[in-house]
Amino acid sequence: MISQLISTAALLFGAWMGLYSMLKPSWGSKTVGLKPIEGHREGISEFRATFGGMFLFGHLITVFFLWELDQMSAPIITIPLAFAWGGAGFGRVISILKDAGARTRQNMIWVAFEMGMGLLIILPFLMMLRMISIFR
């Protein structure tokens, strides 16, 4: 139960990031250090859609199923989103290792944040695995 609460807190934070990016795309742009190309309004739409809508709804639906499914099924719902966060961190590590000038303080912070979010989100699944191994 505590792992579900911790995971839910991380998921709601991810949903908040999405909502805030959807409502204020300039915040999402500043947060990730990207800005739309001058004269192309699609860039702002991309922040609302990807950093906004995908984050908001992806995290909210995971929270919903985490609490609506039975105790043995619910933790499994965290796997895709947790791996997405971990994958973002992994991609950033590759960038730090391969791209000139990418080893910045900001990128290092984002790696820790993304890996941490993935770990917090998948916590119920890890606890479920632990419980299964205890009963074997």
C-alpha positions as YAML, in Angstrom:
chain: A
units: angstrom
residues:
- id: 1
  name: MET
  ca: [0.00, 0.00, 0.00]
- id: 2
  name: ILE
  ca: [2.79, 2.46, 0.86]
- id: 3
  name: SER
  ca: [4.49, 1.66, -2.45]
- id: 4
  name: GLN
  ca: [1.22, 2.47, -4.25]
- id: 5
  name: LEU
  ca: [1.04, 5.82, -2.46]
- id: 6
  name: ILE
  ca: [4.65, 6.67, -3.35]
- id: 7
  name: SER
  ca: [4.08, 5.64, -6.96]
- id: 8
  name: THR
  ca: [0.86, 7.65, -7.07]
- id: 9
  name: ALA
  ca: [2.66, 10.76, -5.80]
- id: 10
  name: ALA
  ca: [5.25, 10.44, -8.57]
- id: 11
  name: LEU
  ca: [2.54, 9.77, -11.15]
- id: 12
  name: LEU
  ca: [0.52, 12.79, -10.03]
- id: 13
  name: PHE
  ca: [3.65, 14.92, -10.24]
- id: 14
  name: GLY
  ca: [4.16, 13.71, -13.83]
- id: 15
  name: ALA
  ca: [0.50, 14.49, -14.57]
- id: 16
  name: TRP
  ca: [0.94, 17.96, -13.07]
- id: 17
  name: MET
  ca: [3.97, 18.53, -15.31]
- id: 18
  name: GLY
  ca: [1.79, 17.59, -18.27]
- id: 19
  name: LEU
  ca: [-1.11, 19.79, -17.26]
- id: 20
  name: TYR
  ca: [1.16, 22.76, -16.63]
- id: 21
  name: SER
  ca: [2.90, 22.27, -19.98]
- id: 22
  name: MET
  ca: [-0.45, 22.00, -21.70]
- id: 23
  name: LEU
  ca: [-1.70, 25.24, -20.14]
- id: 24
  name: LYS
  ca: [1.62, 27.07, -20.30]
- id: 25
  name: PRO
  ca: [3.80, 25.63, -23.08]
- id: 26
  name: SER
  ca: [6.47, 28.25, -22.43]
- id: 27
  name: TRP
  ca: [7.10, 26.54, -19.07]
- id: 28
  name: GLY
  ca: [7.62, 23.17, -20.78]
- id: 29
  name: SER
  ca: [9.86, 24.82, -23.35]
- id: 30
  name: LYS
  ca: [12.00, 26.47, -20.67]
- id: 31
  name: THR
  ca: [12.10, 23.33, -18.51]
- id: 32
  name: VAL
  ca: [13.53, 21.11, -21.26]
- id: 33
  name: GLY
  ca: [15.63, 23.85, -22.87]
- id: 34
  name: LEU
  ca: [13.94, 23.76, -26.26]
- id: 35
  name: LYS
  ca: [12.10, 26.46, -28.11]
- id: 36
  name: PRO
  ca: [9.85, 26.45, -31.15]
- id: 37
  name: ILE
  ca: [11.26, 27.64, -34.48]
- id: 38
  name: GLU
  ca: [10.33, 31.26, -35.17]
- id: 39
  name: GLY
  ca: [7.25, 31.53, -37.35]
- id: 40
  name: HIS
  ca: [6.15, 27.93, -36.79]
- id: 41
  name: ARG
  ca: [3.19, 27.71, -34.40]
- id: 42
  name: GLU
  ca: [3.37, 23.91, -34.50]
- id: 43
  name: GLY
  ca: [6.21, 24.02, -31.98]
- id: 44
  name: ILE
  ca: [3.88, 25.39, -29.32]
- id: 45
  name: SER
  ca: [1.30, 22.77, -30.27]
- id: 46
  name: GLU
  ca: [3.97, 20.09, -29.79]
- id: 47
  name: PHE
  ca: [4.65, 21.24, -26.22]
- id: 48
  name: ARG
  ca: [0.92, 21.18, -25.48]
- id: 49
  name: ALA
  ca: [0.51, 17.75, -27.12]
- id: 50
  name: THR
  ca: [3.64, 15.83, -26.11]
- id: 51
  name: PHE
  ca: [4.88, 17.45, -22.92]
- id: 52
  name: GLY
  ca: [1.30, 18.31, -22.06]
- id: 53
  name: GLY
  ca: [-1.30, 15.80, -23.17]
- id: 54
  name: MET
  ca: [0.86, 12.67, -23.24]
- id: 55
  name: PHE
  ca: [2.29, 13.36, -19.79]
- id: 56
  name: LEU
  ca: [-1.06, 14.34, -18.29]
- id: 57
  name: PHE
  ca: [-3.16, 11.47, -19.61]
- id: 58
  name: GLY
  ca: [-0.44, 8.81, -19.55]
- id: 59
  name: HIS
  ca: [0.18, 9.44, -15.86]
- id: 60
  name: LEU
  ca: [-3.48, 9.84, -14.90]
- id: 61
  name: ILE
  ca: [-4.59, 6.59, -16.55]
- id: 62
  name: THR
  ca: [-1.77, 4.77, -14.79]
- id: 63
  name: VAL
  ca: [-2.95, 6.16, -11.43]
- id: 64
  name: PHE
  ca: [-6.50, 5.12, -12.25]
- id: 65
  name: PHE
  ca: [-5.59, 1.50, -13.04]
- id: 66
  name: LEU
  ca: [-3.10, 1.30, -10.19]
- id: 67
  name: TRP
  ca: [-6.02, 1.80, -7.80]
- id: 68
  name: GLU
  ca: [-8.83, 0.13, -9.78]
- id: 69
  name: LEU
  ca: [-7.26, -3.21, -10.65]
- id: 70
  name: ASP
  ca: [-6.91, -6.02, -8.11]
- id: 71
  name: GLN
  ca: [-3.84, -6.16, -5.85]
- id: 72
  name: MET
  ca: [-1.96, -8.64, -8.05]
- id: 73
  name: SER
  ca: [-2.71, -6.99, -11.40]
- id: 74
  name: ALA
  ca: [-2.44, -3.32, -10.46]
- id: 75
  name: PRO
  ca: [1.35, -3.09, -10.02]
- id: 76
  name: ILE
  ca: [1.89, -4.37, -13.57]
- id: 77
  name: ILE
  ca: [0.28, -1.23, -14.97]
- id: 78
  name: THR
  ca: [3.27, 0.81, -13.77]
- id: 79
  name: ILE
  ca: [5.80, -0.99, -15.97]
- id: 80
  name: PRO
  ca: [5.36, 0.86, -19.30]
- id: 81
  name: LEU
  ca: [5.48, 4.37, -17.86]
- id: 82
  name: ALA
  ca: [8.30, 3.52, -15.46]
- id: 83
  name: PHE
  ca: [10.35, 2.14, -18.36]
- id: 84
  name: ALA
  ca: [9.53, 5.23, -20.44]
- id: 85
  name: TRP
  ca: [10.99, 7.44, -17.71]
- id: 86
  name: GLY
  ca: [14.00, 5.13, -17.36]
- id: 87
  name: GLY
  ca: [14.41, 5.09, -21.13]
- id: 88
  name: ALA
  ca: [14.48, 8.89, -21.18]
- id: 89
  name: GLY
  ca: [17.23, 8.83, -18.58]
- id: 90
  name: PHE
  ca: [19.12, 6.16, -20.53]
- id: 91
  name: GLY
  ca: [18.87, 8.19, -23.74]
- id: 92
  name: ARG
  ca: [20.19, 11.21, -21.90]
- id: 93
  name: VAL
  ca: [23.15, 9.16, -20.59]
- id: 94
  name: ILE
  ca: [23.93, 8.14, -24.19]
- id: 95
  name: SER
  ca: [23.81, 11.80, -25.15]
- id: 96
  name: ILE
  ca: [26.15, 12.74, -22.31]
- id: 97
  name: LEU
  ca: [28.62, 10.06, -23.43]
- id: 98
  name: LYS
  ca: [28.43, 10.68, -27.20]
- id: 99
  name: ASP
  ca: [27.37, 14.28, -27.89]
- id: 100
  name: ALA
  ca: [29.90, 17.08, -27.63]
- id: 101
  name: GLY
  ca: [29.06, 19.48, -24.82]
- id: 102
  name: ALA
  ca: [26.15, 17.41, -23.49]
- id: 103
  name: ARG
  ca: [27.80, 16.68, -20.13]
- id: 104
  name: THR
  ca: [26.12, 19.59, -18.40]
- id: 105
  name: ARG
  ca: [24.89, 20.00, -14.85]
- id: 106
  name: GLN
  ca: [21.33, 20.27, -16.17]
- id: 107
  name: ASN
  ca: [21.59, 16.98, -18.07]
- id: 108
  name: MET
  ca: [23.04, 15.22, -15.03]
- id: 109
  name: ILE
  ca: [20.13, 16.48, -12.91]
- id: 110
  name: TRP
  ca: [17.64, 15.30, -15.54]
- id: 111
  name: VAL
  ca: [19.22, 11.83, -15.62]
- id: 112
  name: ALA
  ca: [18.76, 11.52, -11.86]
- id: 113
  name: PHE
  ca: [15.22, 12.90, -12.07]
- id: 114
  name: GLU
  ca: [14.14, 10.60, -14.92]
- id: 115
  name: MET
  ca: [15.67, 7.48, -13.39]
- id: 116
  name: GLY
  ca: [14.18, 8.44, -10.01]
- id: 117
  name: MET
  ca: [10.72, 8.93, -11.48]
- id: 118
  name: GLY
  ca: [10.95, 5.53, -13.15]
- id: 119
  name: LEU
  ca: [11.97, 3.88, -9.90]
- id: 120
  name: LEU
  ca: [9.24, 5.58, -7.86]
- id: 121
  name: ILE
  ca: [6.58, 4.71, -10.41]
- id: 122
  name: ILE
  ca: [7.54, 1.02, -10.63]
- id: 123
  name: LEU
  ca: [7.83, 0.60, -6.86]
- id: 124
  name: PRO
  ca: [4.49, -1.27, -6.48]
- id: 125
  name: PHE
  ca: [5.61, -3.82, -9.06]
- id: 126
  name: LEU
  ca: [8.96, -4.31, -7.32]
- id: 127
  name: MET
  ca: [7.19, -4.78, -4.00]
- id: 128
  name: MET
  ca: [4.83, -7.30, -5.60]
- id: 129
  name: LEU
  ca: [7.82, -9.28, -6.90]
- id: 130
  name: ARG
  ca: [9.32, -9.20, -3.43]
- id: 131
  name: MET
  ca: [6.10, -10.50, -1.88]
- id: 132
  name: ILE
  ca: [5.86, -13.31, -4.42]
- id: 133
  name: SER
  ca: [9.44, -14.38, -3.70]
- id: 134
  name: ILE
  ca: [8.76, -14.38, 0.07]
- id: 135
  name: PHE
  ca: [5.91, -16.84, -0.35]
- id: 136
  name: ARG
  ca: [7.88, -19.29, -2.52]
...
